[in-house]
Amino acid sequence: MLETRSIPVPDALRERITSCTDLDRLDDRPGRAVTVGRAEELFGEDGAAG
């Protein structure tokens, strides 16, 4: 979703996303992916909730 929105996904973050095993967190990511301005916001960096 992020790439479709032309939001760059750094390799370290891509690894964090693909290795995540927290099902609650994974369930929330698609909804967040359509609203964030930066990929890092998926996991709450920069003060965002998550």
Contact map, one row per residue, 1 for C-alpha under 8 A:
11111000000000000000000000000100110000000000000000
11111111100000000000000000000000110000100000000000
11111111100000000000000000000000000000000000000000
11111110000000000000000000000000000000000000000000
11111110000000000000000000000000000000000000000000
01111111000000000000000000000000000000000000000000
01111111100000000000000000000000000011100000000000
01100111110000000000000000000000000001100000000000
01100011111011000000000000000000000000100000000000
00000001111111000000000000000000000000000000000000
00000000111111100000000000000000000000000000000000
00000000011111110000000000000000000000000000000000
00000000111111111000000000000000000000110000000000
00000000111111111100000000000000000000000000000000
00000000001111111110000000000000000000000000000000
00000000000111111111000000000000000000000000000000
00000000000011111111000000000000000000000000000000
00000000000001111111000000000000000000000000000000
00000000000000111111100000000000000000000000000000
00000000000000011111110001000000000000000000000000
00000000000000000011111001000000000000000000000000
00000000000000000001111111000000000000000000000000
00000000000000000000111111100000000000000000000000
00000000000000000000011111110000000000000000000000
00000000000000000000011111111000000000000000000001
00000000000000000001111111111100000000000000000000
00000000000000000000001111111100000000000000000000
00000000000000000000000111111111000000000000000000
00000000000000000000000011111111100000000100000000
10000000000000000000000001111111110000000000000000
00000000000000000000000000011111111000000000000000
00000000000000000000000000011111111100000100000000
11000000000000000000000000001111111100100100000000
11000000000000000000000000000111111100000000000000
00000000000000000000000000000011111110000000000000
00000000000000000000000000000001111111101100000000
00000010000000000000000000000000001111101000000000
00000011000000000000000000000000000111111100000000
01000011100010000000000000000000100111111100000000
00000000000010000000000000000000000001111111110000
00000000000000000000000000000000000111111111110101
00000000000000000000000000001001100101111111100001
00000000000000000000000000000000000000011111100111
00000000000000000000000000000000000000011111111111
00000000000000000000000000000000000000011111111100
00000000000000000000000000000000000000011001111100
00000000000000000000000000000000000000000001111110
00000000000000000000000000000000000000001011111111
00000000000000000000000000000000000000000011001111
00000000000000000000000010000000000000001111000111
